[in-house]
Amino acid sequence: MEKLILNEAQKIWTEIGQHKTPGELKLEVELYKKLINFFQVGDYYYMVFNPPEMVIEYASDSMTQHLGYSKEEFNLEKLMEIIHPDDLPNFINFEATVTKFWQQLPPGKVMKYKSRYDYRIRKKNGAYIRILQQIITIQSDEEGAVLRTFVVHTDITHLKTTNKMMLSFIGMEGEPSYIDVKPEKRFSTTKELLTKREREILLLISRYHTSAEIADLLSISILTVSTHRKNIFKKTGTKTPLQLITLALEKGWI
């Protein structure tokens, strides 16, 4: 599932860059640090991200301090790997929405907005924290293609107790802001479609357990399992376990 989602993320970030090649640019990190004034920060680290080439070009020393990963191992693939599995579909949907938002802006306004949303990531010691991700464009071309972004991750674990993720676009220099934006749908979550019990049964079906085995594992009757299976197939529009598992993998449900 992680590879499928990473591939989708790569497509989105390529869209952001509009297939442009930024070329050589000396990273003036001290200048970028000043951009933190745009963000509300607590415990934080920051990065410079290159969407066209899908590369984290720079990560601050505080990333290692707060997450435990070395700079050598903290790349784009690692970031995708440590996002909480339940948050990955929404992460992709939010990134798709950010891409669409930036593409619709006039070139002169691309650098007048920051995107903001939160999700959970896993530290090297295995513990999860909730971070607020805020991004501002620091390099674009005359057509408005986003070539480099400045990314700040702030630990807001102590500030937010729910797992509801929210996407906003904050306007600067007098531009309007858009709060709690409804995201694009690149990936759906089972929580929107199936009940908790149906998700449990879907996972067991994906592991090729029979109805009798599922009934035994969940301490319910075979008749109840059969009813749940019928509901799962009906809700997902599938007819066979293979179709169901294939769809679940495509959607990132399992």
C-alpha positions as CSV (number, residue, x, y, z in Angstrom):
1,M,0.0,0.0,0.0
2,E,2.8,2.4,0.9
3,K,4.3,2.0,-2.6
4,L,0.9,2.7,-4.2
5,I,0.4,5.8,-2.2
6,L,4.0,7.0,-2.8
7,N,3.5,6.6,-6.5
8,E,0.3,8.7,-6.3
9,A,2.1,11.3,-4.2
10,Q,4.9,11.5,-6.8
11,K,2.3,12.2,-9.6
12,I,0.9,15.0,-7.5
13,W,4.2,16.7,-6.8
14,T,5.1,16.4,-10.4
15,E,1.9,18.2,-11.2
16,I,2.9,21.0,-8.8
17,G,6.1,21.5,-10.7
18,Q,4.3,21.3,-14.0
19,H,7.2,19.1,-15.3
20,K,9.7,22.0,-14.9
21,T,13.3,21.6,-14.1
22,P,14.5,24.1,-11.5
23,G,18.2,23.8,-12.4
24,E,20.9,24.9,-10.0
25,L,20.0,27.1,-7.1
26,K,22.2,27.9,-4.2
27,L,20.2,27.3,-1.0
28,E,20.4,30.3,1.2
29,V,19.3,28.5,4.3
30,E,19.7,31.5,6.6
31,L,17.3,33.4,4.4
32,Y,14.8,30.6,4.5
33,K,15.0,30.5,8.3
34,K,13.5,34.0,8.3
35,L,10.4,32.7,6.6
36,I,9.6,30.9,9.8
37,N,8.1,34.2,10.9
38,F,5.1,33.3,8.6
39,F,4.4,30.2,10.8
40,Q,3.3,29.7,14.4
41,V,6.0,27.5,15.8
42,G,6.6,25.5,19.0
43,D,8.9,22.5,18.7
44,Y,9.6,22.4,15.0
45,Y,11.9,21.4,12.2
46,Y,12.0,22.6,8.6
47,M,12.8,21.4,5.1
48,V,13.3,22.7,1.6
49,F,11.4,20.5,-0.9
50,N,11.8,20.3,-4.6
51,P,8.4,19.1,-6.1
52,P,9.6,18.6,-9.8
53,E,12.4,16.3,-8.8
54,M,10.6,15.0,-5.7
55,V,13.6,15.6,-3.4
56,I,14.0,16.9,0.1
57,E,17.0,19.1,-0.5
58,Y,17.6,20.2,3.0
59,A,16.3,19.3,6.5
60,S,17.2,21.2,9.6
61,D,19.2,19.7,12.5
62,S,16.1,19.9,14.7
63,M,14.5,17.2,12.5
64,T,17.0,14.7,14.0
65,Q,16.5,16.1,17.4
66,H,12.7,15.8,17.3
67,L,12.2,12.6,15.2
68,G,15.4,10.7,15.7
69,Y,16.2,10.1,12.0
70,S,19.6,11.1,10.6
71,K,19.6,13.5,7.6
72,E,21.0,10.7,5.5
73,E,18.0,8.5,6.1
74,F,15.3,11.2,6.1
75,N,14.2,11.3,2.4
76,L,10.9,11.6,0.7
77,E,10.3,7.8,0.9
78,K,11.0,7.8,4.6
79,L,8.6,10.6,5.2
80,M,5.8,8.7,3.4
81,E,6.7,5.6,5.3
82,I,6.4,7.1,8.7
83,I,3.0,8.8,8.1
84,H,0.3,7.0,10.2
85,P,-1.4,4.5,7.9
86,D,-4.9,5.9,8.8
87,D,-3.7,9.4,7.7
88,L,-2.1,8.4,4.4
89,P,-5.3,8.5,2.3
90,N,-6.2,12.0,3.6
91,F,-2.5,13.1,3.1
92,I,-2.8,12.2,-0.6
93,N,-6.2,13.8,-0.9
94,F,-4.9,17.0,0.7
95,E,-1.8,17.1,-1.5
96,A,-4.0,16.7,-4.6
97,T,-6.1,19.6,-3.3
98,V,-3.0,21.7,-2.7
99,T,-1.8,21.0,-6.2
100,K,-5.1,22.0,-7.8
101,F,-5.2,25.2,-5.6
102,W,-1.8,26.3,-6.7
103,Q,-2.4,25.5,-10.4
104,Q,-5.5,27.7,-10.4
105,L,-3.7,30.7,-8.9
106,P,-2.3,33.5,-11.2
107,P,1.5,33.2,-11.4
108,G,1.8,36.5,-9.3
109,K,-0.1,35.0,-6.4
110,V,1.7,31.6,-6.0
111,M,4.0,33.0,-3.4
112,K,1.3,34.8,-1.5
113,Y,-0.3,31.6,0.1
114,K,0.7,28.9,2.5
115,S,-1.0,25.6,2.8
116,R,-1.6,24.1,6.3
117,Y,-2.8,20.8,7.5
118,D,-2.0,18.2,10.2
119,Y,-1.3,14.5,10.4
120,R,0.5,11.9,12.5
121,I,4.1,10.7,11.9
122,R,6.2,8.0,13.6
123,K,9.4,8.9,15.4
124,K,12.3,6.6,15.2
125,N,11.5,5.2,18.7
126,G,8.1,4.1,17.4
127,A,6.0,6.8,19.1
128,Y,3.6,8.9,17.0
129,I,3.3,12.6,17.2
130,R,0.8,14.9,15.4
131,I,2.5,17.6,13.3
132,L,1.1,20.7,11.7
133,Q,2.6,21.0,8.2
134,Q,2.8,24.5,6.7
135,I,4.2,25.1,3.3
136,I,5.1,28.3,1.4
137,T,6.5,28.5,-2.2
138,I,10.0,30.0,-2.2
139,Q,10.7,29.6,-5.9
140,S,8.4,29.6,-9.0
141,D,8.8,30.4,-12.7
142,E,7.0,33.0,-14.8
143,E,4.2,30.5,-15.5
144,G,3.5,29.9,-11.8
145,A,5.1,26.4,-11.6
146,V,6.1,25.6,-8.0
147,L,9.8,24.8,-8.1
148,R,10.8,24.9,-4.4
149,T,8.8,25.0,-1.2
150,F,9.8,25.8,2.4
151,V,8.1,23.3,4.8
152,V,7.7,23.6,8.5
153,H,6.6,20.7,10.8
154,T,5.4,21.8,14.2
155,D,4.6,19.3,17.0
156,I,1.0,20.0,18.0
157,T,0.5,16.7,19.9
158,H,-0.3,18.6,23.1
159,L,-2.7,20.9,21.3
160,K,-5.0,18.6,19.4
161,T,-6.7,15.5,20.8
162,T,-8.9,14.4,17.8
163,N,-7.7,12.7,14.7
164,K,-9.7,14.9,12.3
165,M,-7.4,16.4,9.7
166,M,-8.2,19.9,8.4
167,L,-6.8,21.6,5.3
168,S,-6.6,25.4,5.0
169,F,-5.0,28.0,2.7
170,I,-3.8,31.1,4.4
171,G,-3.5,34.2,2.3
172,M,-0.7,36.8,2.9
173,E,-0.3,40.3,1.7
174,G,-4.0,40.9,1.8
175,E,-5.1,37.7,0.0
176,P,-8.2,35.9,1.4
177,S,-7.8,32.7,3.4
178,Y,-9.8,29.5,3.0
179,I,-10.3,27.4,6.1
180,D,-11.3,23.7,6.4
181,V,-11.3,23.2,2.6
182,K,-13.0,20.1,1.3
183,P,-10.3,17.9,-0.2
184,E,-10.1,16.2,-3.6
185,K,-10.8,12.5,-3.6
186,R,-7.7,10.6,-4.8
187,F,-8.1,7.9,-2.1
188,S,-11.0,6.9,0.0
189,T,-10.9,5.6,3.5
190,T,-12.8,2.6,4.8
191,K,-14.1,4.7,7.7
192,E,-16.2,6.6,5.2
193,L,-17.6,3.4,3.6
194,L,-17.5,0.5,6.0
195,T,-18.4,-0.1,9.7
196,K,-15.7,-1.1,12.2
197,R,-16.7,-4.7,12.0
198,E,-16.8,-4.7,8.2
199,R,-13.3,-3.3,8.2
200,E,-12.2,-6.1,10.5
201,I,-13.7,-8.7,8.2
202,L,-12.3,-7.0,5.1
203,L,-8.8,-7.3,6.6
204,L,-9.3,-11.0,7.3
205,I,-10.7,-11.6,3.8
206,S,-7.5,-10.0,2.4
207,R,-5.6,-12.6,4.4
208,Y,-7.6,-15.3,2.7
209,H,-9.5,-16.5,5.8
210,T,-12.7,-18.5,5.2
211,S,-16.0,-17.4,6.7
212,A,-15.7,-20.2,9.3
213,E,-12.2,-18.9,10.3
214,I,-13.4,-15.3,10.5
215,A,-16.3,-16.4,12.7
216,D,-14.0,-18.2,15.0
217,L,-11.4,-15.3,15.1
218,L,-14.1,-12.7,15.9
219,S,-16.3,-14.9,18.1
220,I,-19.4,-14.4,16.0
221,S,-21.6,-16.7,14.0
222,I,-21.0,-17.8,10.4
223,L,-24.4,-16.3,9.5
224,T,-23.3,-12.9,10.9
225,V,-20.0,-13.1,8.8
226,S,-22.0,-14.0,5.7
227,T,-24.3,-10.9,6.3
228,H,-21.3,-8.7,6.7
229,R,-19.6,-10.1,3.6
230,K,-22.7,-9.4,1.5
231,N,-22.8,-5.8,2.9
232,I,-19.1,-5.3,2.1
233,F,-19.5,-6.5,-1.5
234,K,-22.6,-4.3,-2.0
235,K,-21.0,-1.2,-0.6
236,T,-17.8,-1.6,-2.6
237,G,-19.5,-2.7,-5.8
238,T,-17.4,-5.9,-6.0
239,K,-18.5,-9.5,-6.6
240,T,-15.6,-11.7,-5.7
241,P,-12.9,-11.7,-2.9
242,L,-10.3,-11.0,-5.6
243,Q,-12.1,-7.9,-6.9
244,L,-12.6,-6.7,-3.3
245,I,-8.9,-7.2,-2.3
246,T,-7.8,-5.5,-5.5
247,L,-10.0,-2.5,-4.9
248,A,-8.9,-2.3,-1.2
249,L,-5.3,-2.2,-2.3
250,E,-6.0,0.4,-4.9
251,K,-7.8,2.6,-2.4
252,G,-5.3,2.1,0.3
253,W,-7.8,0.5,2.7
254,I,-5.4,-2.4,3.6
